[in-house]
Amino acid sequence: MPKRIAIVQGHPDASSRHLLHAMADAYAEGAAEAGHEARRIEVARLEFPLLRTQAEFESGELPPALVAPRDDMRWAQHWVFLFPLWHGTMPALLKGFLEHVFRPGFAMEYREKGFPKRLLRGRSARIVVTMGMPVLMYRWYFGAYGVRSFERSMLSFAGIKPIRESLYGLTFADEKKRARWIEEMRRHGGRGD
C-alpha cells in the first residue's frame, strides 16, 4: 500500500552535497518507483530563529519558513531523518528545527493532569546517521546516546513507532561500501520503511 513520506535532510551544510544527500535522493527514488509519495525538507535551506523561552515554545508563532515543512510532516505517515553525527548527536540546526515543529498541538497535547496526549500515533520513522567513527564504537562505548535520546524523548514520546535506524561509520568506508549504502536506502524507500 502506498505511503506518504517526509524526508527530512538534516545535514546543516547547504553549500555542497554530501553522502547523506545521495542517500536521501536514493530513498526518494526508491519510494517513487514503488508508488509512494515523498516530500523533501532541506533544513539547511530554511531560515528560522532558535527558540529561547518556554513561553515561545508553548505559545509562540511558528516562523513562516517552517509552516510548509511542518505541514509536510503532518501530512506524512512515515518520516525519514538523515543527519551526520556531531559531538555524539544531531547538529544544532536540525535540533532547532525539530524544537519548533514539535511544539504543543503538533506532537503532543498537554493536559492539566497526567501525561500529554500523543498526537503522532500511527506514524513510523527511520533515522539515518553517518559518523566519523565505527558504528560499534558509537553503540558500545557511547551507548548511541544521541540517537537514543532522539528516539525516546521526541519520537516515541509523541507516539511514533516503529522507529528504525540505519547507522553508518565513515572511518573505513570506501566508494564501493558507500555505493552499497546508497542502494540500501533505495530499497528502504521502495518498502517505505
Rosetta blueprint (number, residue, H / E / L):
1 M L
2 P L
3 K L
4 R E
5 I E
6 A E
7 I E
8 V E
9 Q E
10 G L
11 H L
12 P L
13 D L
14 A L
15 S L
16 S L
17 R L
18 H L
19 L H
20 L H
21 H H
22 A H
23 M H
24 A H
25 D H
26 A H
27 Y H
28 A H
29 E H
30 G H
31 A H
32 A H
33 E H
34 A L
35 G L
36 H L
37 E E
38 A E
39 R E
40 R E
41 I E
42 E E
43 V H
44 A H
45 R H
46 L L
47 E L
48 F L
49 P L
50 L L
51 L L
52 R L
53 T L
54 Q H
55 A H
56 E H
57 F H
58 E H
59 S H
60 G L
61 E L
62 L L
63 P L
64 P H
65 A H
66 L H
67 V H
68 A H
69 P H
70 R H
71 D H
72 D H
73 M H
74 R H
75 W H
76 A L
77 Q L
78 H E
79 W E
80 V E
81 F E
82 L E
83 F E
84 P E
85 L L
86 W E
87 H L
88 G L
89 T E
90 M L
91 P L
92 A H
93 L H
94 L H
95 K H
96 G H
97 F H
98 L H
99 E H
100 H H
101 V H
102 F L
103 R L
104 P E
105 G L
106 F L
107 A L
108 M E
109 E E
110 Y L
111 R L
112 E L
113 K L
114 G L
115 F L
116 P L
117 K E
118 R E
119 L L
120 L L
121 R L
122 G L
123 R L
124 S E
125 A E
126 R E
127 I E
128 V E
129 V E
130 T E
131 M E
132 G L
133 M L
134 P L
135 V H
136 L H
137 M H
138 Y H
139 R H
140 W H
141 Y L
142 F L
143 G L
144 A L
145 Y H
146 G H
147 V H
148 R H
149 S H
150 F H
151 E H
152 R H
153 S H
154 M H
155 L H
156 S H
157 F H
158 A H
159 G L
160 I L
161 K L
162 P L
163 I E
164 R E
165 E E
166 S E
167 L E
168 Y E
169 G E
170 L L
171 T L
172 F L
173 A L
174 D L
175 E H
176 K H
177 K H
178 R H
179 A H
180 R H
181 W H
182 I H
183 E H
184 E H
185 M H
186 R H
187 R H
188 H H
189 G H
190 G H
191 R H
192 G L
193 D L
